[in-house]
Amino acid sequence: MFYLSHQKSLNNLLILKIMIKTNQAYKTIGEVAKILELKSNKKGVLPTHTIRFWEKQFKQIKPKILNSNRRYYDESNVNLLKKIKFLLKDQGMTINGVKKILNSDNSLELDEIANNSIKADNLKRKLLNISKIVKQIKNTK
């Protein structure tokens, strides 16, 4: 009796270990869509087609494709997809613009891109500062 209950406990622990993935573990395309918080359609289906489209557009994304075309993404691919989503969706860049950034030698990290970008709410303030500087320059002549 003790052996059976102990065996069940070990099986339950093994199942839990399998279910809990570490950051280094490969992720399925559905898990990556959840991580990226891609908006699902009305039926509640995750938009994995977006990730597959990005794979075709950006040669840097290289998932492991195993048994019957199932895609598995490692941590570096997930981080690259996060960067692509940020640039396309949050910064409003075009696919060609993102390709130029990813192909450049000095590829920026996500934090650097966010700090160097001009968001719409800051644009008015920056333009006002520029106009003040131009007025000061005109007054000094």
Backbone as JSON Lines, residues from 0, in Angstrom:
{"i":0,"aa":"M","n":[0.82,-1.2,0.0],"ca":[0.0,0.0,0.0],"c":[0.87,1.27,0.0]}
{"i":1,"aa":"F","n":[1.89,1.26,0.86],"ca":[2.79,2.41,0.92],"c":[3.49,2.61,-0.43]}
{"i":2,"aa":"Y","n":[3.88,1.5,-1.05],"ca":[4.58,1.57,-2.33],"c":[3.71,2.23,-3.4]}
{"i":3,"aa":"L","n":[2.42,1.87,-3.45],"ca":[1.52,2.44,-4.47],"c":[1.32,3.93,-4.27]}
{"i":4,"aa":"S","n":[1.11,4.37,-3.03],"ca":[0.92,5.8,-2.79],"c":[2.2,6.57,-3.08]}
{"i":5,"aa":"H","n":[3.35,5.96,-2.74],"ca":[4.63,6.6,-3.02],"c":[4.86,6.69,-4.54]}
{"i":6,"aa":"Q","n":[4.48,5.65,-5.25],"ca":[4.62,5.63,-6.71],"c":[3.74,6.71,-7.35]}
{"i":7,"aa":"K","n":[2.53,6.89,-6.83],"ca":[1.63,7.93,-7.35],"c":[2.23,9.31,-7.11]}
{"i":8,"aa":"S","n":[2.81,9.52,-5.93],"ca":[3.42,10.82,-5.61],"c":[4.57,11.12,-6.57]}
{"i":9,"aa":"L","n":[5.39,10.09,-6.84],"ca":[6.5,10.29,-7.78],"c":[5.99,10.59,-9.18]}
{"i":10,"aa":"N","n":[4.95,9.91,-9.6],"ca":[4.37,10.18,-10.92],"c":[3.81,11.59,-10.99]}
{"i":11,"aa":"N","n":[3.14,12.04,-9.93],"ca":[2.6,13.41,-9.91],"c":[3.71,14.44,-9.98]}
{"i":12,"aa":"L","n":[4.82,14.2,-9.25],"ca":[5.95,15.13,-9.3],"c":[6.57,15.17,-10.7]}
{"i":13,"aa":"L","n":[6.66,14.02,-11.33],"ca":[7.21,13.96,-12.68],"c":[6.33,14.73,-13.66]}
{"i":14,"aa":"I","n":[5.02,14.58,-13.52],"ca":[4.09,15.32,-14.38],"c":[4.22,16.81,-14.16]}
{"i":15,"aa":"L","n":[4.33,17.24,-12.9],"ca":[4.49,18.67,-12.61],"c":[5.78,19.2,-13.21]}
{"i":16,"aa":"K","n":[6.86,18.43,-13.09],"ca":[8.13,18.87,-13.64],"c":[8.05,19.04,-15.15]}
{"i":17,"aa":"I","n":[7.36,18.15,-15.81],"ca":[7.21,18.25,-17.25],"c":[6.36,19.46,-17.63]}
{"i":18,"aa":"M","n":[5.33,19.73,-16.83],"ca":[4.4,20.82,-17.15],"c":[5.03,22.2,-16.94]}
{"i":19,"aa":"I","n":[5.91,22.33,-15.96],"ca":[6.53,23.62,-15.66],"c":[7.79,23.74,-16.51]}
{"i":20,"aa":"K","n":[7.76,24.66,-17.47],"ca":[8.9,24.83,-18.36],"c":[9.78,25.96,-17.84]}
{"i":21,"aa":"T","n":[11.05,25.79,-17.99],"ca":[11.98,26.85,-17.63],"c":[12.1,27.81,-18.81]}
{"i":22,"aa":"N","n":[12.77,28.91,-18.57],"ca":[12.97,29.89,-19.64],"c":[13.85,29.33,-20.75]}
{"i":23,"aa":"Q","n":[14.74,28.4,-20.41],"ca":[15.63,27.85,-21.42],"c":[14.95,26.78,-22.27]}
{"i":24,"aa":"A","n":[13.8,26.28,-21.85],"ca":[13.13,25.21,-22.58],"c":[12.56,25.75,-23.89]}
{"i":25,"aa":"Y","n":[12.45,24.86,-24.86],"ca":[11.84,25.23,-26.13],"c":[10.35,25.46,-25.95]}
{"i":26,"aa":"K","n":[9.82,26.46,-26.64],"ca":[8.4,26.8,-26.55],"c":[7.73,26.48,-27.88]}
{"i":27,"aa":"T","n":[6.46,26.08,-27.8],"ca":[5.7,25.86,-29.02],"c":[5.25,27.21,-29.57]}
{"i":28,"aa":"I","n":[4.76,27.2,-30.79],"ca":[4.33,28.45,-31.41],"c":[3.15,29.07,-30.65]}
{"i":29,"aa":"G","n":[2.29,28.24,-30.09],"ca":[1.18,28.74,-29.28],"c":[1.65,29.41,-28.01]}
{"i":30,"aa":"E","n":[2.64,28.82,-27.36],"ca":[3.2,29.42,-26.15],"c":[3.88,30.74,-26.46]}
{"i":31,"aa":"V","n":[4.55,30.82,-27.59],"ca":[5.21,32.06,-27.98],"c":[4.17,33.15,-28.26]}
{"i":32,"aa":"A","n":[3.07,32.77,-28.89],"ca":[1.99,33.74,-29.15],"c":[1.44,34.29,-27.84]}
{"i":33,"aa":"K","n":[1.34,33.44,-26.82],"ca":[0.88,33.9,-25.5],"c":[1.92,34.82,-24.86]}
{"i":34,"aa":"I","n":[3.19,34.44,-24.95],"ca":[4.26,35.27,-24.37],"c":[4.28,36.65,-25.02]}
{"i":35,"aa":"L","n":[4.1,36.7,-26.32],"ca":[4.11,37.97,-27.06],"c":[2.82,38.76,-26.87]}
{"i":36,"aa":"E","n":[1.83,38.11,-26.26],"ca":[0.51,38.72,-26.05],"c":[-0.1,39.2,-27.36]}
{"i":37,"aa":"L","n":[0.02,38.35,-28.38],"ca":[-0.63,38.66,-29.64],"c":[-2.13,38.55,-29.45]}
{"i":38,"aa":"K","n":[-2.87,39.46,-30.02],"ca":[-4.32,39.49,-29.82],"c":[-4.98,38.35,-30.57]}
{"i":39,"aa":"S","n":[-5.8,37.6,-29.85],"ca":[-6.49,36.48,-30.49],"c":[-7.73,36.98,-31.21]}
{"i":40,"aa":"N","n":[-8.16,36.21,-32.19],"ca":[-9.34,36.62,-32.96],"c":[-10.61,36.37,-32.15]}
{"i":41,"aa":"K","n":[-11.75,36.61,-32.73],"ca":[-13.03,36.52,-32.02],"c":[-13.31,35.12,-31.5]}
{"i":42,"aa":"K","n":[-12.77,34.11,-32.18],"ca":[-13.03,32.73,-31.78],"c":[-12.1,32.29,-30.64]}
{"i":43,"aa":"G","n":[-11.17,33.13,-30.24],"ca":[-10.26,32.79,-29.17],"c":[-9.04,32.01,-29.62]}
{"i":44,"aa":"V","n":[-8.83,31.9,-30.93],"ca":[-7.68,31.17,-31.46],"c":[-6.48,32.12,-31.5]}
{"i":45,"aa":"L","n":[-5.34,31.65,-30.99],"ca":[-4.14,32.49,-30.99],"c":[-3.65,32.71,-32.42]}
{"i":46,"aa":"P","n":[-3.19,33.92,-32.73],"ca":[-2.76,34.25,-34.09],"c":[-1.34,33.76,-34.38]}
{"i":47,"aa":"T","n":[-1.17,32.45,-34.43],"ca":[0.15,31.89,-34.72],"c":[0.59,32.19,-36.15]}
{"i":48,"aa":"H","n":[-0.38,32.52,-37.0],"ca":[-0.03,32.85,-38.39],"c":[0.87,34.09,-38.45]}
{"i":49,"aa":"T","n":[0.73,34.99,-37.47],"ca":[1.56,36.19,-37.42],"c":[3.03,35.8,-37.24]}
{"i":50,"aa":"I","n":[3.26,34.85,-36.34],"ca":[4.63,34.41,-36.08],"c":[5.21,33.71,-37.31]}
{"i":51,"aa":"R","n":[4.4,32.89,-37.96],"ca":[4.88,32.21,-39.17],"c":[5.18,33.23,-40.28]}
{"i":52,"aa":"F","n":[4.38,34.29,-40.38],"ca":[4.63,35.35,-41.36],"c":[5.95,36.05,-41.05]}
{"i":53,"aa":"W","n":[6.17,36.36,-39.76],"ca":[7.42,37.02,-39.37],"c":[8.62,36.12,-39.68]}
{"i":54,"aa":"E","n":[8.45,34.8,-39.54],"ca":[9.54,33.87,-39.88],"c":[9.94,34.03,-41.35]}
{"i":55,"aa":"K","n":[8.96,34.2,-42.21],"ca":[9.24,34.35,-43.64],"c":[9.9,35.69,-43.93]}
{"i":56,"aa":"Q","n":[9.53,36.73,-43.19],"ca":[10.04,38.06,-43.44],"c":[11.44,38.28,-42.85]}
{"i":57,"aa":"F","n":[11.69,37.69,-41.7],"ca":[12.95,37.93,-40.98],"c":[13.74,36.64,-40.9]}
{"i":58,"aa":"K","n":[14.84,36.6,-41.65],"ca":[15.64,35.38,-41.74],"c":[16.32,35.03,-40.41]}
{"i":59,"aa":"Q","n":[16.36,35.96,-39.47],"ca":[17.02,35.72,-38.19],"c":[16.22,34.75,-37.3]}
{"i":60,"aa":"I","n":[14.93,34.62,-37.55],"ca":[14.09,33.73,-36.74],"c":[14.26,32.31,-37.29]}
{"i":61,"aa":"K","n":[14.82,31.45,-36.47],"ca":[15.09,30.08,-36.9],"c":[14.61,29.09,-35.84]}
{"i":62,"aa":"P","n":[13.33,28.73,-35.86],"ca":[12.85,27.74,-34.89],"c":[13.32,26.34,-35.28]}
{"i":63,"aa":"K","n":[13.34,25.48,-34.3],"ca":[13.58,24.06,-34.58],"c":[12.27,23.5,-35.11]}
{"i":64,"aa":"I","n":[12.34,22.85,-36.26],"ca":[11.13,22.25,-36.83],"c":[11.29,20.74,-36.73]}
{"i":65,"aa":"L","n":[10.46,20.15,-35.87],"ca":[10.54,18.73,-35.61],"c":[9.28,18.03,-36.09]}
{"i":66,"aa":"N","n":[9.14,16.78,-35.69],"ca":[8.07,15.88,-36.13],"c":[6.83,16.59,-36.66]}
{"i":67,"aa":"S","n":[6.57,16.32,-37.9],"ca":[5.41,16.82,-38.65],"c":[5.26,18.34,-38.6]}
{"i":68,"aa":"N","n":[6.36,19.05,-38.9],"ca":[6.36,20.52,-39.03],"c":[5.98,21.29,-37.78]}
{"i":69,"aa":"R","n":[6.19,20.73,-36.61],"ca":[5.92,21.48,-35.36],"c":[7.12,22.36,-35.06]}
{"i":70,"aa":"R","n":[6.84,23.64,-34.75],"ca":[7.9,24.6,-34.5],"c":[8.17,24.71,-33.01]}
{"i":71,"aa":"Y","n":[9.46,24.79,-32.67],"ca":[9.88,24.97,-31.28],"c":[10.89,26.1,-31.24]}
{"i":72,"aa":"Y","n":[10.66,27.08,-30.35],"ca":[11.46,28.29,-30.28],"c":[12.28,28.3,-29.01]}
{"i":73,"aa":"D","n":[13.58,28.63,-29.15],"ca":[14.41,28.76,-27.96],"c":[14.33,30.19,-27.45]}
{"i":74,"aa":"E","n":[15.04,30.45,-26.36],"ca":[14.95,31.76,-25.7],"c":[15.42,32.89,-26.61]}
{"i":75,"aa":"S","n":[16.47,32.66,-27.4],"ca":[16.96,33.73,-28.27],"c":[15.94,34.07,-29.36]}
{"i":76,"aa":"N","n":[15.25,33.07,-29.9],"ca":[14.21,33.33,-30.89],"c":[13.03,34.08,-30.28]}
{"i":77,"aa":"V","n":[12.66,33.72,-29.05],"ca":[11.55,34.41,-28.38],"c":[11.93,35.87,-28.15]}
{"i":78,"aa":"N","n":[13.17,36.13,-27.72],"ca":[13.61,37.52,-27.51],"c":[13.63,38.3,-28.81]}
{"i":79,"aa":"L","n":[14.04,37.65,-29.89],"ca":[14.03,38.3,-31.2],"c":[12.6,38.63,-31.64]}
{"i":80,"aa":"L","n":[11.68,37.71,-31.4],"ca":[10.27,37.96,-31.73],"c":[9.7,39.09,-30.88]}
{"i":81,"aa":"K","n":[10.12,39.19,-29.63],"ca":[9.68,40.31,-28.77],"c":[10.16,41.63,-29.35]}
{"i":82,"aa":"K","n":[11.41,41.65,-29.82],"ca":[11.97,42.87,-30.4],"c":[11.2,43.25,-31.67]}
{"i":83,"aa":"I","n":[10.92,42.26,-32.51],"ca":[10.2,42.51,-33.75],"c":[8.8,43.03,-33.46]}
{"i":84,"aa":"K","n":[8.12,42.42,-32.51],"ca":[6.76,42.87,-32.16],"c":[6.81,44.3,-31.63]}
{"i":85,"aa":"F","n":[7.78,44.6,-30.77],"ca":[7.92,45.95,-30.21],"c":[8.1,46.98,-31.31]}
{"i":86,"aa":"L","n":[9.0,46.68,-32.24],"ca":[9.29,47.64,-33.31],"c":[8.1,47.81,-34.26]}
{"i":87,"aa":"L","n":[7.44,46.71,-34.59],"ca":[6.32,46.78,-35.53],"c":[5.07,47.37,-34.88]}
{"i":88,"aa":"K","n":[4.69,46.83,-33.75],"ca":[3.4,47.18,-33.14],"c":[3.48,48.43,-32.27]}
{"i":89,"aa":"D","n":[4.5,48.51,-31.4],"ca":[4.58,49.63,-30.47],"c":[5.2,50.88,-31.09]}
{"i":90,"aa":"Q","n":[6.24,50.69,-31.9],"ca":[6.93,51.83,-32.49],"c":[6.38,52.2,-33.87]}
{"i":91,"aa":"G","n":[5.56,51.33,-34.45],"ca":[4.93,51.64,-35.73],"c":[5.88,51.59,-36.92]}
{"i":92,"aa":"M","n":[6.94,50.84,-36.79],"ca":[7.9,50.74,-37.89],"c":[7.37,49.83,-38.99]}
{"i":93,"aa":"T","n":[7.94,49.95,-40.17],"ca":[7.59,49.07,-41.28],"c":[8.47,47.81,-41.2]}
{"i":94,"aa":"I","n":[8.07,46.81,-41.96],"ca":[8.86,45.57,-41.99],"c":[10.26,45.86,-42.54]}
{"i":95,"aa":"N","n":[10.35,46.69,-43.58],"ca":[11.66,47.03,-44.12],"c":[12.52,47.78,-43.11]}
{"i":96,"aa":"G","n":[11.92,48.65,-42.32],"ca":[12.65,49.37,-41.29],"c":[13.19,48.43,-40.22]}
{"i":97,"aa":"V","n":[12.38,47.47,-39.82],"ca":[12.82,46.5,-38.82],"c":[13.93,45.63,-39.4]}
{"i":98,"aa":"K","n":[13.81,45.26,-40.68],"ca":[14.86,44.47,-41.33],"c":[16.18,45.22,-41.3]}
{"i":99,"aa":"K","n":[16.16,46.53,-41.56],"ca":[17.39,47.32,-41.54],"c":[18.02,47.32,-40.15]}
{"i":100,"aa":"I","n":[17.19,47.45,-39.13],"ca":[17.71,47.44,-37.76],"c":[18.31,46.08,-37.43]}
{"i":101,"aa":"L","n":[17.61,45.01,-37.77],"ca":[18.1,43.67,-37.45],"c":[19.34,43.31,-38.25]}
{"i":102,"aa":"N","n":[19.47,43.85,-39.46],"ca":[20.63,43.55,-40.3],"c":[21.83,44.43,-40.0]}
{"i":103,"aa":"S","n":[21.62,45.52,-39.26],"ca":[22.74,46.42,-38.96],"c":[23.68,45.76,-37.95]}
{"i":104,"aa":"D","n":[24.93,46.17,-37.99],"ca":[25.94,45.6,-37.11],"c":[25.72,45.97,-35.65]}
{"i":105,"aa":"N","n":[25.23,47.17,-35.42],"ca":[25.02,47.62,-34.04],"c":[23.55,47.51,-33.67]}
{"i":106,"aa":"S","n":[23.05,46.29,-33.64],"ca":[21.65,46.04,-33.31],"c":[21.38,46.48,-31.88]}
{"i":107,"aa":"L","n":[20.33,47.26,-31.69],"ca":[19.99,47.8,-30.38],"c":[19.2,46.8,-29.55]}
{"i":108,"aa":"E","n":[19.36,46.89,-28.25],"ca":[18.53,46.11,-27.34],"c":[17.19,46.81,-27.2]}
{"i":109,"aa":"L","n":[16.18,46.09,-26.69],"ca":[14.83,46.65,-26.58],"c":[14.82,47.93,-25.75]}
{"i":110,"aa":"D","n":[15.53,47.96,-24.63],"ca":[15.53,49.15,-23.78],"c":[16.15,50.34,-24.49]}
{"i":111,"aa":"E","n":[17.21,50.11,-25.24],"ca":[17.85,51.19,-25.96],"c":[16.92,51.76,-27.03]}
{"i":112,"aa":"I","n":[16.2,50.89,-27.72],"ca":[15.27,51.34,-28.76],"c":[14.17,52.19,-28.14]}
{"i":113,"aa":"A","n":[13.64,51.74,-27.01],"ca":[12.57,52.49,-26.35],"c":[13.06,53.86,-25.91]}
{"i":114,"aa":"N","n":[14.3,53.95,-25.44],"ca":[14.83,55.23,-24.96],"c":[15.17,56.17,-26.11]}
{"i":115,"aa":"N","n":[15.53,55.65,-27.26],"ca":[15.93,56.49,-28.38],"c":[14.77,56.87,-29.29]}
{"i":116,"aa":"S","n":[13.6,56.34,-29.05],"ca":[12.48,56.61,-29.94],"c":[11.73,57.86,-29.5]}
{"i":117,"aa":"I","n":[10.98,58.44,-30.42],"ca":[10.14,59.59,-30.11],"c":[8.7,59.12,-30.13]}
{"i":118,"aa":"K","n":[8.08,59.1,-28.98],"ca":[6.68,58.71,-28.9],"c":[5.81,59.93,-29.15]}
{"i":119,"aa":"A","n":[4.58,59.7,-29.55],"ca":[3.68,60.79,-29.93],"c":[3.46,61.78,-28.78]}
{"i":120,"aa":"D","n":[3.35,61.28,-27.55],"ca":[3.09,62.18,-26.42],"c":[4.29,63.07,-26.12]}
{"i":121,"aa":"N","n":[5.49,62.64,-26.47],"ca":[6.68,63.46,-26.26],"c":[7.0,64.36,-27.45]}
{"i":122,"aa":"L","n":[6.4,64.08,-28.58],"ca":[6.73,64.8,-29.8],"c":[6.42,66.29,-29.68]}
{"i":123,"aa":"K","n":[5.27,66.63,-29.13],"ca":[4.89,68.05,-29.0],"c":[5.88,68.79,-28.11]}
{"i":124,"aa":"R","n":[6.26,68.17,-27.0],"ca":[7.2,68.79,-26.07],"c":[8.56,69.0,-26.74]}
{"i":125,"aa":"K","n":[9.0,68.02,-27.5],"ca":[10.29,68.13,-28.19],"c":[10.25,69.23,-29.26]}
{"i":126,"aa":"L","n":[9.13,69.31,-29.99],"ca":[9.0,70.36,-31.0],"c":[8.99,71.75,-30.37]}
{"i":127,"aa":"L","n":[8.33,71.89,-29.23],"ca":[8.33,73.19,-28.53],"c":[9.74,73.57,-28.09]}
{"i":128,"aa":"N","n":[10.49,72.61,-27.59],"ca":[11.88,72.88,-27.19],"c":[12.72,73.29,-28.39]}
{"i":129,"aa":"I","n":[12.52,72.63,-29.51],"ca":[13.27,72.99,-30.72],"c":[12.92,74.39,-31.18]}
{"i":130,"aa":"S","n":[11.63,74.74,-31.14],"ca":[11.24,76.09,-31.58],"c":[11.8,77.15,-30.64]}
{"i":131,"aa":"K","n":[11.88,76.88,-29.34],"ca":[12.49,77.82,-28.4],"c":[13.97,78.03,-28.73]}
{"i":132,"aa":"I","n":[14.66,76.95,-29.04],"ca":[16.08,77.05,-29.37],"c":[16.27,77.86,-30.65]}
{"i":133,"aa":"V","n":[15.41,77.64,-31.65],"ca":[15.5,78.39,-32.9],"c":[15.26,79.87,-32.63]}
{"i":134,"aa":"K","n":[14.29,80.21,-31.79],"ca":[14.02,81.61,-31.46],"c":[15.22,82.25,-30.75]}
{"i":135,"aa":"Q","n":[15.83,81.48,-29.84],"ca":[17.02,82.01,-29.14],"c":[18.15,82.28,-30.1]}
{"i":136,"aa":"I","n":[18.31,81.39,-31.07],"ca":[19.38,81.57,-32.05],"c":[19.11,82.81,-32.9]}
{"i":137,"aa":"K","n":[17.84,83.04,-33.3],"ca":[17.47,84.2,-34.1],"c":[17.69,85.48,-33.3]}
{"i":138,"aa":"N","n":[17.39,85.47,-32.0],"ca":[17.55,86.65,-31.16],"c":[19.01,87.01,-30.92]}
{"i":139,"aa":"T","n":[19.9,86.05,-30.98],"ca":[21.32,86.33,-30.73],"c":[22.0,86.95,-31.94]}
{"i":140,"aa":"K","n":[21.38,86.91,-33.1],"ca":[22.01,87.47,-34.32],"c":[21.98,88.94,-34.33]}
